[in-house]
Amino acid sequence: MFADIDGNTFHYTSVGDGPPIVFVHGLGGSGHVWHGVVQAISQHHHCVTVDLRGHGRSQGRGKLSVDGWAKDVHRLIAALELPAVTLVGHSLGSLIAQEVARTEPESVDQLVLVGGISYFEPATADAYRQRADAVEADGMDALVDDWLAGAVSPRTHATQPALVGLLRELFLRNDPQHYAKSCRALADAPRIDREALGQRTLILTGAHDRSTPLAMSEELKASIPVSRIKVLPGVGHWMPLEDPEAVAAALLEFLT
């Protein structure tokens, strides 16, 4: 399905009945990253996924920023006339989810941060800017092998080669210009006043996550007033694809 919001066309999916959950993907992903999780819980919840501006099948006009993406997500929630939602964000999407919860608290009932980002130190931010430069110069192929090596756990590399191949395709299908703009938006992401977040929050981290390790989840927990961490074994950063059943089970446990 498609929605016209603020002059841009956004692709989204909407399935299931029950209390609403909105899923926000990470850098270089799309709403389909959540397919397995949605299939597992859509009997109990109304599940909405969205392709962020500049990702998937959504248009990418205009400047990309965490603030802008957060406004897009909130406008979609309003356009679909959803009551207060459980907002689930992965990686970059976790920053967007935090910003929506901070700026539009009446729209977000509960928060789930999957591979959540607290704040990137200058060296990490600079690495994303360098990634943007490399993609603009040489395309997505210049990064795919290094990116894929750290995207999932060693177990996933060894036991799910088909998934690893699909992740490669997902990455390579990104428009280089949109991906570069997204990398810079992530590098320039503002510090979020998480102490102002009043929503009950679940922080999910993979035991083999190299991008947002447990230490970052602990930073999030320390700064979000009502929050807890759950570590999923055997998975890395892209856990919604590596083990959607475990992510869905953790989500349902949190919501019941």
C-alpha positions, 0 to 999 in steps of 0.5 A: 500500500502507498500513502501520500504524506507531505508531498512524498509517497510512502510504501507501507504494509498493514495486517492483523487486528488488535492493539497497533504496532508500528515497525521502523527498519534500520539503515539500508533496510525496508519494512520487509525486514519485519516480515517474519516478526509480523507473521508471528504476531499479526493474529494478536496485533495490528501490525504496520511496517513502513519504508522510510523516506529514501528506502525501499519503495518510498520516495526520497525527495528532500533532506534526510534526517532523524527529525524528518524521518520521525515526522514522517512516521508520526504523520503516517500514524496520524493518516492511518488514524491509529490510537497510541501505538507500540513503536518498534525501531531497529538500529537507525529506526530505534533513534527515529522511534525515540524521537517520535516518542519524545516529540509526540508522546501521545502517539506512542504507548510503548517503545521497543528498541531492537539493536538500539542506538544511544549516541555515536562517538565522533569516530563512529560518526566519521566512519559513517561519513566515510561510508557515504563518500565511498558509496557516492564514489564507487556504489554499493558494491564497494561496501557490501562485503565488509558490511555483510561480515558484521551484519549477522552472527557467525552462526547465521553466516554458517547455518543460513547462507540463503539469508546472507545472500538475501541480505546482500541483495537487500544492501545492493538494491539501495540507491547509492545517493539515498544511502549516502544521505542516510549515512550522513543523517545518522552521523549527524543524529542529535542527542535525544533527551531520553530522560523525558521518555515516559514510555515503558521500553524494551531494549533488545540486543543480540549477543553477537551484535557488533554494531550496537553491542550490549554496552550501548543497550546499557547506556540506553537503559541507564537513560530511559526511566522505565526500561529493561534489556533482553539479550537474544543469543546466537544473533547479531545486529539484523536479528529481525531477519536472523531469528524473527521467532525470538524477536516476536516472542520477546515482543509478545512477552513484553506486551502481555 
